[in-house]
Amino acid sequence: MRILTVLFGVVAMPAFASSFDRPIPQPQSATAEFWFALSSLALIAALVLVQRLVSRK
């Protein structure tokens, strides 16, 4: 069991780890921006509708 622990300790040494490469964000397409704008407007409309329904007491 101790040999296994030592083996895992050697394998997991930071010297063997590769450096972290930050992901580069890709630009949005025009279609994705259109659907995001449409869904944002739908969310705002739903929030206005809920506010009107709640305030009708």
C-alpha positions as CSV (number, residue, x, y, z in Angstrom):
1,M,0.0,0.0,0.0
2,R,2.9,2.4,0.7
3,I,4.4,1.7,-2.7
4,L,1.1,2.6,-4.3
5,T,1.0,5.9,-2.3
6,V,4.6,6.7,-3.3
7,L,3.8,5.8,-7.0
8,F,0.8,8.1,-7.0
9,G,2.8,10.9,-5.4
10,V,5.5,10.7,-8.0
11,V,2.9,10.6,-10.9
12,A,1.0,13.6,-9.5
13,M,4.1,15.8,-9.1
14,P,3.6,19.4,-10.4
15,A,6.7,19.1,-12.5
16,F,4.8,16.7,-14.8
17,A,1.7,18.9,-15.1
18,S,1.3,21.0,-18.2
19,S,0.7,24.8,-17.9
20,F,-2.9,26.1,-18.0
21,D,-3.8,27.7,-21.3
22,R,-6.7,30.2,-20.9
23,P,-9.5,29.6,-23.4
24,I,-10.0,32.3,-26.0
25,P,-13.6,33.4,-26.3
26,Q,-15.1,33.1,-29.8
27,P,-17.1,36.0,-31.2
28,Q,-20.8,35.7,-31.3
29,S,-22.5,35.2,-34.7
30,A,-25.2,37.6,-35.9
31,T,-27.8,34.8,-35.5
32,A,-26.8,34.3,-31.8
33,E,-27.0,38.0,-31.1
34,F,-30.5,38.2,-32.7
35,W,-31.8,35.3,-30.6
36,F,-30.2,36.8,-27.5
37,A,-31.9,40.1,-28.1
38,L,-35.2,38.4,-28.8
39,S,-35.0,36.4,-25.6
40,S,-34.1,39.4,-23.6
41,L,-37.1,41.3,-24.9
42,A,-39.3,38.3,-24.1
43,L,-37.9,38.2,-20.5
44,I,-38.6,41.9,-20.0
45,A,-42.1,41.4,-21.4
46,A,-42.7,38.5,-19.0
47,L,-41.4,40.5,-16.0
48,V,-43.8,43.4,-16.9
49,L,-46.7,41.0,-17.2
50,V,-46.0,39.4,-13.9
51,Q,-45.6,42.8,-12.2
52,R,-49.0,43.9,-13.6
53,L,-50.7,40.6,-12.5
54,V,-49.2,40.9,-9.0
55,S,-50.1,44.6,-8.5
56,R,-53.8,43.9,-9.3
57,K,-54.9,43.2,-5.7
